[in-house]
Amino acid sequence: MTPKAGTAGSGRPARRRARGGAQLRRGLVEDLGARDCLTTPAVRRAFAAVPREHFVPEAAAREGLEAVYRDAVIITERDERGMPVSSSSQPSMMALMLERLQVEAGHRVLEVGAGTGYNAALLAELVGPDGRVVSVELDDQIARKARRALEELECGVRVVRRDGRDGWPRGAPYDRIVVTASTGEMPAAWLLQLREGGLLEVPLRVDRVGTQAVVTFERRGDRLSSVAVLLGGFIPLRGGEAPPQWAQQDSYLSAGETLDGRSRPLAGLRGEAVGRLSAPARRQLLSLALTEPRAIPLGVRANPSALFFFLALEAPSRRFVAAFPFPGVIGDDGSAWRCWAGRGPSPASTPTGGRKLSGSCSIWSGAGRRAAGRP
Ligand SMILES: C[S@@+](CC[C@H](N)C(=O)[O-])C[C@H]1O[C@@H](n2cnc3c(N)ncnc32)[C@H](O)[C@@H]1O
């Protein structure tokens, strides 16, 4: 898949970019494969075929191709408060979701949240010439950009500007529906527009802190049964429901740096707990989050996603903080402890925070290491 002649991406520099992109794309596919995020041949082929840089041209021009092929989310639009409202999702998360969605050639697929159009292009590769992909997008300008980018690559995707909570009844029934923004409610339209036995994948916010379970549901009659779950971190679906608490600035504590005109986050903690702290306690918490990690073994080996879900539901909301993908608990004075996430140790704090986290981990172990739910 390369940009066709006469488009914004045509000409010699574009061809050079396309060649560089192909190499980096292969690197990304290998990396995702080595981390077990990308194992299905069809999904691997789709990632190898679709140039991500074509869907994030501003980021490609600003940060370079290597940045485009890092396994990282690329934020493309922010609201007036600076909060992200659209992005190209993290490739490993996209890969894991596409694997679970089990898209086949000839399928009819509805995507909610076209964003840059990149995921829709991957879906188009998976359904092939006999399939059909419709992607709905709430924001007019974002929809236009995605439509243009998809047309330039002749992906055959239809982009519709509309509220995705209503689905797109004209294309129903769908074999697959994938939602690429998080929601606390499940609109009936998604169930009604899914065929019997079809799969619906949706990032569901499961608590007020913003913990998200990306659940794959199968339609069985007029019910949806979950068949797979991942830990997610998606931008909220807009419209209707009240904005989730964690999307408000006062429960988000962050520090970043801007060097040579490039900004990057250094630490970000969110949760109701953050908003409850006094200003000095917030400063202490942020300084802890910025310190070099110290390893203090807790004696627990855990799947980080499962532990995240457990802590998010078990720990009182006045103590739980998320420094995605690390869950943590804090003391009343802002003492904090981040849980280690599989490989590395984690940043740490005063003994209070550590003891609180150890306590929660022990409850989890005692309960047979359930992925979610109270013991
Ligand atoms: C994480 S981005 C989607 C990423 C996209 N699939 C891609 O590959 O670039 C979420 C998108 O959902 C859109 N969105 C938010 N609320 C929506 C709604 N109610 N209906 C349709 N789209 C919505 C946002 O404008 C944003 O573009």
The ligand as an SDF file (V2000), in Angstrom:
LIG
                    3D

 27 29  0  0  0  0  0  0  0  0999 V2000
   -8.3050    6.8920   19.9440 C   0  0  0  0  0  0  0  0  0  0  0  0
   -9.0700    7.7880   18.6460 S   0  0  0  0  0  0  0  0  0  0  0  0
   -9.3360    6.5470   17.4250 C   0  0  0  0  0  0  0  0  0  0  0  0
   -8.1250    5.9530   16.8120 C   0  0  0  0  0  0  0  0  0  0  0  0
   -8.3710    5.4940   15.4040 C   0  0  0  0  0  0  0  0  0  0  0  0
   -9.1320    4.2850   15.3440 N   0  0  0  0  0  0  0  0  0  0  0  0
   -7.0830    5.4020   14.6250 C   0  0  0  0  0  0  0  0  0  0  0  0
   -6.7070    4.3310   14.1470 O   0  0  0  0  0  0  0  0  0  0  0  0
   -6.4360    6.4430   14.4850 O   0  0  0  0  0  0  0  0  0  0  0  0
  -10.7630    7.9900   19.1970 C   0  0  0  0  0  0  0  0  0  0  0  0
  -11.6120    8.7140   18.1880 C   0  0  0  0  0  0  0  0  0  0  0  0
  -12.9680    8.5730   18.5740 O   0  0  0  0  0  0  0  0  0  0  0  0
  -13.6390    9.7550   18.1860 C   0  0  0  0  0  0  0  0  0  0  0  0
  -14.9030    9.8440   18.9230 N   0  0  0  0  0  0  0  0  0  0  0  0
  -15.0970   10.2810   20.1860 C   0  0  0  0  0  0  0  0  0  0  0  0
  -16.3970   10.1890   20.5110 N   0  0  0  0  0  0  0  0  0  0  0  0
  -17.0430    9.6930   19.4100 C   0  0  0  0  0  0  0  0  0  0  0  0
  -18.3890    9.3750   19.1410 C   0  0  0  0  0  0  0  0  0  0  0  0
  -19.3620    9.5520   20.0460 N   0  0  0  0  0  0  0  0  0  0  0  0
  -18.6870    8.8810   17.9050 N   0  0  0  0  0  0  0  0  0  0  0  0
  -17.7070    8.6860   16.9810 C   0  0  0  0  0  0  0  0  0  0  0  0
  -16.4130    8.9750   17.1930 N   0  0  0  0  0  0  0  0  0  0  0  0
  -16.0820    9.4740   18.3930 C   0  0  0  0  0  0  0  0  0  0  0  0
  -12.6550   10.8500   18.5330 C   0  0  0  0  0  0  0  0  0  0  0  0
  -12.9490   12.0600   17.8630 O   0  0  0  0  0  0  0  0  0  0  0  0
  -11.3440   10.2040   18.1070 C   0  0  0  0  0  0  0  0  0  0  0  0
  -11.0280   10.5640   16.7920 O   0  0  0  0  0  0  0  0  0  0  0  0
  1  2  1  0
  2  3  1  0
  2 10  1  0
  3  4  1  0
  4  5  1  0
  5  6  1  0
  5  7  1  0
  7  8  2  0
  7  9  1  0
 10 11  1  0
 11 12  1  0
 11 26  1  0
 12 13  1  0
 13 14  1  0
 13 24  1  0
 14 15  1  0
 14 23  1  0
 15 16  2  0
 16 17  1  0
 17 18  1  0
 17 23  2  0
 18 19  1  0
 18 20  2  0
 20 21  1  0
 21 22  2  0
 22 23  1  0
 24 25  1  0
 24 26  1  0
 26 27  1  0
M  CHG  2   2   1   9  -1
M  END
$$$$
